[in-house]
Amino acid sequence: MKLIFLGPPGAGKGTLAVKAVEILGVPQISTGGIFRAAVAAQSPLGIKVKEIMDAGKLVDDETTIALVKERLAMDDVQKGYILDGFPRTIPQAQALAGFSTVDKVINFDIPDSGVLVRLGGRRVCRKCGFNFHAVFNKPKQEGICDHCGGEVYIRDDDQASAIQKRLEVYRAQTAPLIGYYREKGLLLDMDASPMIDEIVINFKKVMGLAV
Ligand code: AMP
């Protein structure tokens, strides 16, 4: 099953992806996660993208497409994958069609007010990338990941100024993908407003899986 998770920042794509990996048995590919790992490693890619990410802007299509193309050539994704955060522009979607088929695109439907609440409280494990929330889903021990013991921190691009920019970028560059994939008959709309347990149920329903 080759799936795309499409939605604004803070819609819960990464949180659902962790559950969907277990449900479907295919890996999650998070372009944001790959970029963050590159920044942490201070690799040439990380040095190139850090400022762009911190400002809430998109990394250029050429760099991002090359990265995903290379990742999708690996053995572990031949049966399927969940693309979390890619494509984010029409050129990225067109490029993807040149090197992979896509079975379904899940459109995370959530108003801006919901996104702001989630991003404002988001906390992330620096080591394994697991998402927590300062109010709704706190780590058992403050600042420490329940899953791997890594440091739980606030992403640089979850600062208020970057959040506004990311929402603007989403509307201008990513939201047009909704129409693009709807026209192709691949889009499944999913209510992403509730808490995660209910979102998992919504996901199973739109996918036609037993709830
Ligand atoms: P995310 O974790 O998906 O919110 O992504 C974090 C940041 O990584 C984004 O704000 C962009 O700067 C960059 N990024 C992730 N995926 C893409 C993409 N498909 N195209 C361009 N930039 C991306």
Residues whose N, C-alpha, C, O or C-beta is under 5 A from the ligand:
A	BS01	AMP	P9 T31 G32 G33 F35 I52 M53 G56 K57 L58 V59 T64 D84 G85 F86 P87 R88
